[in-house]
Protein backbone atom coordinates (compact mmCIF):
# COMPACT_ATOMS: atom_id res chain seq x y z
CA UNK A 1 0.00 0.00 0.00
CA UNK A 2 1.35 3.38 -0.96
CA UNK A 3 1.56 6.21 1.60
CA UNK A 4 -0.91 8.23 -0.49
CA UNK A 5 -3.43 5.39 -0.12
CA UNK A 6 -2.69 5.19 3.59
CA UNK A 7 -3.58 8.85 4.05
CA UNK A 8 -7.12 8.16 2.80
CA UNK A 9 -7.85 5.59 5.53
CA UNK A 10 -10.17 6.25 8.44
CA UNK A 11 -9.17 5.89 12.09
CA UNK A 12 -10.67 2.40 12.43
CA UNK A 13 -9.03 1.32 9.19
CA UNK A 14 -5.58 2.28 10.53
CA UNK A 15 -5.96 -0.02 13.51
CA UNK A 16 -7.20 -2.87 11.33
CA UNK A 17 -4.39 -2.48 8.77
CA UNK A 18 -1.71 -2.27 11.48
CA UNK A 19 -3.06 -5.36 13.24
CA UNK A 20 -3.19 -7.32 9.97
CA UNK A 21 0.40 -6.46 9.13
CA UNK A 22 1.66 -7.24 12.63
CA UNK A 23 -0.08 -10.62 12.51
CA UNK A 24 1.51 -11.42 9.15
CA UNK A 25 4.90 -10.26 10.47
CA UNK A 26 4.58 -12.58 13.46
CA UNK A 27 3.76 -15.51 11.18
CA UNK A 28 6.78 -14.73 9.00
CA UNK A 29 9.02 -14.60 12.07
CA UNK A 30 7.85 -18.07 13.07
CA UNK A 31 8.52 -19.33 9.55
CA UNK A 32 11.98 -17.77 9.66
CA UNK A 33 12.76 -19.43 12.97
CA UNK A 34 11.79 -22.79 11.50
CA UNK A 35 13.83 -22.14 8.37
CA UNK A 36 10.84 -22.15 6.03
CA UNK A 37 10.74 -18.49 5.06
CA UNK A 38 10.02 -18.25 1.32
CA UNK A 39 10.10 -14.44 1.01
CA UNK A 40 12.64 -12.93 3.43
CA UNK A 41 12.22 -9.47 1.90
CA UNK A 42 8.58 -9.43 3.05
CA UNK A 43 9.68 -9.02 6.70
CA UNK A 44 11.41 -5.72 5.96
CA UNK A 45 8.50 -4.60 3.80
CA UNK A 46 5.94 -5.28 6.55
CA UNK A 47 8.00 -3.49 9.20
CA UNK A 48 8.22 -0.48 6.93
CA UNK A 49 4.46 -0.47 6.25
CA UNK A 50 3.66 -0.66 9.97
CA UNK A 51 5.98 2.28 10.63
CA UNK A 52 4.44 4.29 7.79
CA UNK A 53 0.91 3.60 9.04
CA UNK A 54 1.86 4.65 12.59
CA UNK A 55 3.54 7.81 11.31
CA UNK A 56 0.59 8.87 9.16
CA UNK A 57 -1.87 8.10 11.97
CA UNK A 58 0.20 10.29 14.32
CA UNK A 59 0.36 13.10 11.78
CA UNK A 60 -3.41 13.03 11.37
CA UNK A 61 -3.97 13.02 15.12
CA UNK A 62 -1.66 16.01 15.59
CA UNK A 63 -3.38 17.84 12.73
CA UNK A 64 -6.75 17.17 14.37
CA UNK A 65 -5.54 18.58 17.69
CA UNK A 66 -4.30 21.76 16.08
CA UNK A 67 -7.64 22.54 14.45
VENJO-V553884 format. One record per run of one state. SS is the DSSP state (h for helix, s for strand, l for the rest). FROM is the first residue (numbers start at 1). TO is the last residue. Records with the same first field share a line. If there is no record, write none. Layout:
SS=FROM-TO / FROM-TO
//
This chain:
l=1-2 / 7-10 / 35-40 / 67-67
h=3-6 / 11-34 / 41-66
//
